[in-house]
Amino acid sequence: MPQPKKILIVEDEPNLLELYRLALERDGFEVFTASNGEAGLMLVRGNAPDLVLLDILMPKVDGYEMLKRLKEDAKAKNIPVVIFSNLSQKEEIEKGLKLGAQDFIIKTSVTPREMVEKVKQWVKDM
């Protein structure tokens, strides 16, 4: 049986973090969580996730800075990162994609079930 795909969720809102963690685990993913970018960077180094779901507005290290550091790290630069934020301005989306995010999802535009389906699509070719 294949190993479950590892997903790291970096989100500072505890209720959302738990909601998406449970939804992904129910579908067979192995899920790691962090409440800020600093903790997220440490988890990436220790767990080599297959995909990172990344919020932008967080304490300590924000999502843009975490993404920038991941893409500069030789061991982590190829891990796909999907920004998952309520920031919806065109400039914010363009900034995230320019920094190397695979996609930019606006939290309010997807349900947990839809998010799980998107994650399945992102990791299916791995």
Contact map, one row per residue, 1 for C-alpha under 8 A:
111000000000000000000000000000000000000000000000000000000000000000000000000000000000000000000000000000000000000000000000000000
111100000000000000000000000000000000000000000000000000000000000000000000000000000000000000000000000000000000000000000000000000
111110000000000000000000000000000000000000000000000000000000000000000000000000000000000000000000000000000000000000000000000000
011111000000000000000000000111000000000000000000000000000000000000000000000000000000000000000000000000000000000000000000000000
001111100000000000000000000111000000000000000000110000000000000000000000000000000000000000000000000000000000000000000000001000
000111110000000000000000000011110000000000000001111000000000000000000000000000000000000000000000000000000000000000000000000000
000011111000000000000000000011110000000000000000111110000000000000000000000000000000000000000000000000000000000000000000000000
000001111100000000000000000000111100000100110000101110000000000000000000000000000000000000000000000000000000000000000000000000
000000111110000010001000000000111100000100000000000111000000000000000000000000000000000000000000000000000000000000000000000000
000000011111000010000000000000001111100100000000000111100000000000000000000000000000000000000000000000000000000000000000000000
000000001111110110000000000000001111000000000000000001100100000000000000000000000000000000000000000000000000000000000000000000
000000000111110010000000000000000111000000000000000000100110000000000000000000000000000000000000000000000000000000000000000000
000000000011111110000000000000000010000000000000000000000000000000000000000000000000000000000000000000000000000000000000000000
000000000011111111000000000000000010000000000000000000000000000000000000000000000000000000000000000000000000000000000000000000
000000000000111111100000000000000000000000000000000000000000000000000000000000000000000000000000000000000000000000000000000000
000000000010111111110000000000000000000000000000000000000000000000000000000000000000000000000000000000000000000000000000000000
000000001111111111111000000000001000000000000000000000000000000000000000000000000000000000000000000000000000000000000000000000
000000000000011111111100000000000000000000000000000000000000000000000000000000000000000000000000000000000000000000000000000000
000000000000001111111110000000000000000000000000000000000000000000000000000000000000000000000000000000000000000100000000000000
000000000000000111111111000000000000000000000000000000000000000000000000000000000000000000000000000000000000000100000000000000
000000001000000011111111100000111000000000000000000000000000000000000000000000000000000000000000000000000000000000000000000000
000000000000000001111111110000000000000000000000000000000000000000000000000000000000000000000000000000000000000000000000000000
000000000000000000111111111000000000000000000000000000000000000000000000000000000000000000000000000000000000000110010000000000
000000000000000000011111111111100000000000000000000000000000000000000000000000000000000000000000000000000000000000010000000000
000000000000000000001111111111100000000000000000000000000000000000000000000000000000000000000000000000000000000000000000000000
000000000000000000000111111110000000000000000000000000000000000000000000000000000000000000000000000000000000000000000000000000
000000000000000000000011111110000000000000000000000000000000000000000000000000000000000000000000000000000000000000010000000000
000110000000000000000001111111000000000000000000000000000000000000000000000000000000000000000000000000000000000000000000000000
000111100000000000000001111111100000000000000000000000000000000000000000000000000000000000000000000000000000000000000000000000
000111100000000000000001100111110000000000000000000000000000000000000000000000000000000000000000000000000000000000000000000000
000001111000000000001001100011111000000000000000000000000000000000000000000000000000000000000000000000000000000000000000000000
000001111000000000001000000001111100000000100000000000000000000000000000000000000000000000000000000000000000000000000000000000
000000011110000010001000000000111110000100000000000000000000000000000000000000000000000000000000000000000000000000000000000000
000000011111000000000000000000011111101100100000000000000000000000000000000000000000000000000000000000000000000000000000000000
000000000111110000000000000000001111101100000000000000000100000000000000000000000000000000000000000000000000000000000000000000
000000000111000000000000000000000111111100000000000000000111110000000000000000000000000000000000000000000000000000000000000000
000000000100000000000000000000000111111110000000000000000111111011000000000000000000000000000000000000000000000000000000000000
000000000000000000000000000000000001111111000000000000000001100001000000000000000000000000000000000000000000000000000000000000
000000000000000000000000000000000111111111100000000000000000000000000000000000000000000000000000000000000000000000000000000000
000000011100000000000000000000001111111111110000000000000000000001000000000000000000000000000000000000000000000000000000000000
000000000000000000000000000000000000111111111000000000000000000001000100000000000000000000000000000000000000000000000000000000
000000000000000000000000000000000000011111111100000000000000000000000000000000000000000000000000000000000000000000000000000000
000000010000000000000000000000010100001111111111000000000000000000000000000000000000000000000000000000000000000000000000000000
000000010000000000000000000000000000000111111111100000000000000000000000000100000000000000000000000000000000000000000000000000
000000000000000000000000000000000000000011111111000000000000000000000000000100000000000000000000000000000000000000000000000000
000000000000000000000000000000000000000001111111000000000000000000000000000000000000000000000000000000000000000000000000000000
000000000000000000000000000000000000000000111111100000000000000000000000000000000000000000000000000000000000000000000000000000
000001000000000000000000000000000000000000111111110000000000000000000000000100000000000000000000000000000000000000000000000000
000011110000000000000000000000000000000000010011111100000000000000000000000000100000000000000000000000000000000000000000000000
000011100000000000000000000000000000000000000001111100000000000000000000000000110000000000000000000000000000000000000000001000
000001110000000000000000000000000000000000000000111110000000000000000000000000111100000000000000000000000000000000000000001000
000000111100000000000000000000000000000000000000111111000000000000000000000000111100000000000000000000000000000000000000000000
000000111100000000000000000000000000000000000000001111100000000000000000000000001111000000000000000000000000000000000000000000
000000001110000000000000000000000000000000000000000111110000001000000000000000001111100000000000000000000000000000000000000000
000000000111000000000000000000000000000000000000000011111100011000000000000000000011100000000000000000000000000000000000000000
000000000000000000000000000000000000000000000000000001111100011100000000000000000011101000000000000000000000000000000000000000
000000000000000000000000000000000000000000000000000000111110011000000000000000000000100000000000000000000000000000000000000000
000000000011000000000000000000000011100000000000000000111111111000000000000000000000000000000000000000000000000000000000000000
000000000001000000000000000000000001100000000000000000001111110000000000000000000000000000000000000000000000000000000000000000
000000000000000000000000000000000001110000000000000000000111110000000000000000000000000000000000000000000000000000000000000000
000000000000000000000000000000000001110000000000000000000111111011000000000000000000000000000000000000000000000000000000000000
000000000000000000000000000000000001100000000000000000111111111111000000000000000000000000000000000000000000000000000000000000
000000000000000000000000000000000000100000000000000001111100111111100000000000000010000000000000000000000000000000000000000000
000000000000000000000000000000000000000000000000000000010000011111110000000000000000000000000001001000000000000000000000000000
000000000000000000000000000000000000100000000000000000000000111111111000000000000000000000000000000000000000000000000000000000
000000000000000000000000000000000000110110000000000000000000111111111100000000000000000000000000000000000000000000000000000000
000000000000000000000000000000000000000000000000000000000000001111111110000000001000000000000000001110000000000000000000000000
000000000000000000000000000000000000000000000000000000000000000111111111000000000000000000000000001100000000000000000000000000
000000000000000000000000000000000000000000000000000000000000000011111111100000000000000000000000000000000000000000000000000000
000000000000000000000000000000000000000010000000000000000000000001111111100110000000000000000000000000000000000000000000000000
000000000000000000000000000000000000000000000000000000000000000000111111110111000000000000000000001100000000000000000000000000
000000000000000000000000000000000000000000000000000000000000000000011111110110000000000000000000000000000000000000000000000000
000000000000000000000000000000000000000000000000000000000000000000001111111110000000000000000000000000000000000000000000000000
000000000000000000000000000000000000000000000000000000000000000000000011111110000000000000000000000000000000000000000000000000
000000000000000000000000000000000000000000000000000000000000000000000000111111000000000000000000000000000000000000000000000000
000000000000000000000000000000000000000000011001000000000000000000000111111111100000000000000000000000000000000000000000000000
000000000000000000000000000000000000000000000000000000000000000000000111111111100000000000000000000000000000000000000000000000
000000000000000000000000000000000000000000000000000000000000000000000010001111110000000000000000000000000000000000000000000000
000000000000000000000000000000000000000000000000111100000000000000000000000111111000000000000000000000000000000000000000000000
000000000000000000000000000000000000000000000000011100000000000000000000000001111100000000000000000011000000000000000000000000
000000000000000000000000000000000000000000000000001111000000000000100000000000111110000000000000000111100000000000000000000000
000000000000000000000000000000000000000000000000001111000000000000000000000000011111000000000000000011111000000000000000000000
000000000000000000000000000000000000000000000000000011110000001000000000000000001111100000000001000011111000000000000000000000
000000000000000000000000000000000000000000000000000011110000000000000000000000000111110000000000000000011110000000000000000000
000000000000000000000000000000000000000000000000000001111000000000000000000000000011111100000000000000011110000000000000000000
000000000000000000000000000000000000000000000000000000000000000000000000000000000001111100000000000000000111000000000000000000
000000000000000000000000000000000000000000000000000000010000000000000000000000000000111110011000000000000100000000000000000000
000000000000000000000000000000000000000000000000000000000000000000000000000000000000111111011000000000000100000000000000000000
000000000000000000000000000000000000000000000000000000000000000000000000000000000000001111111000000000000000000000000000000000
000000000000000000000000000000000000000000000000000000000000000000000000000000000000000111111100000000000000000000000000000000
000000000000000000000000000000000000000000000000000000000000000000000000000000000000000011111110000000000000000000000000000000
000000000000000000000000000000000000000000000000000000000000000000000000000000000000001111111111000000000000000000000000000000
000000000000000000000000000000000000000000000000000000000000000000000000000000000000001111111111100000010000000000000000000000
000000000000000000000000000000000000000000000000000000000000000000000000000000000000000001111111110000000000000000000000000000
000000000000000000000000000000000000000000000000000000000000000000000000000000000000000000111111111000000000000000000000000000
000000000000000000000000000000000000000000000000000000000000000100000000000000000010000000011111111110010000000000000000000000
000000000000000000000000000000000000000000000000000000000000000000000000000000000000000000001111111111110000000000000000000000
000000000000000000000000000000000000000000000000000000000000000000000000000000000000000000000111111110000000000000000000000000
000000000000000000000000000000000000000000000000000000000000000100110010000000000000000000000011111110000000000000000000000000
000000000000000000000000000000000000000000000000000000000000000000110010000000001000000000000001111111000000000000000000000000
000000000000000000000000000000000000000000000000000000000000000000100000000000011110000000000001111111110000000000000000000000
000000000000000000000000000000000000000000000000000000000000000000000000000000011110000000000000100111110000000000000000000000
000000000000000000000000000000000000000000000000000000000000000000000000000000001110000000000000100011111000000000000000000000
000000000000000000000000000000000000000000000000000000000000000000000000000000000111100000001001100011111100000000000000000000
000000000000000000000000000000000000000000000000000000000000000000000000000000000111100000000000000000111110110000000000000000
000000000000000000000000000000000000000000000000000000000000000000000000000000000001111100000000000000011111110000000000000000
000000000000000000000000000000000000000000000000000000000000000000000000000000000001110000000000000000001111110000000000000000
000000000000000000000000000000000000000000000000000000000000000000000000000000000000010000000000000000000111111000000000000000
000000000000000000000000000000000000000000000000000000000000000000000000000000000000000000000000000000001111111000000000000000
000000000000000000000000000000000000000000000000000000000000000000000000000000000000000000000000000000001111111111100000000000
000000000000000000000000000000000000000000000000000000000000000000000000000000000000000000000000000000000001111111100000000000
000000000000000000110010000000000000000000000000000000000000000000000000000000000000000000000000000000000000011111110000000000
000000000000000000000010000000000000000000000000000000000000000000000000000000000000000000000000000000000000011111111000000000
000000000000000000000000000000000000000000000000000000000000000000000000000000000000000000000000000000000000011111111100000000
000000000000000000000000000000000000000000000000000000000000000000000000000000000000000000000000000000000000011111111110000000
000000000000000000000011001000000000000000000000000000000000000000000000000000000000000000000000000000000000000111111111000000
000000000000000000000000000000000000000000000000000000000000000000000000000000000000000000000000000000000000000011111111100000
000000000000000000000000000000000000000000000000000000000000000000000000000000000000000000000000000000000000000001111111110000
000000000000000000000000000000000000000000000000000000000000000000000000000000000000000000000000000000000000000000111111111000
000000000000000000000000000000000000000000000000000000000000000000000000000000000000000000000000000000000000000000011111111100
000000000000000000000000000000000000000000000000000000000000000000000000000000000000000000000000000000000000000000001111111110
000000000000000000000000000000000000000000000000000000000000000000000000000000000000000000000000000000000000000000000111111110
000010000000000000000000000000000000000000000000011000000000000000000000000000000000000000000000000000000000000000000011111111
000000000000000000000000000000000000000000000000000000000000000000000000000000000000000000000000000000000000000000000001111111
000000000000000000000000000000000000000000000000000000000000000000000000000000000000000000000000000000000000000000000000111111
000000000000000000000000000000000000000000000000000000000000000000000000000000000000000000000000000000000000000000000000001111
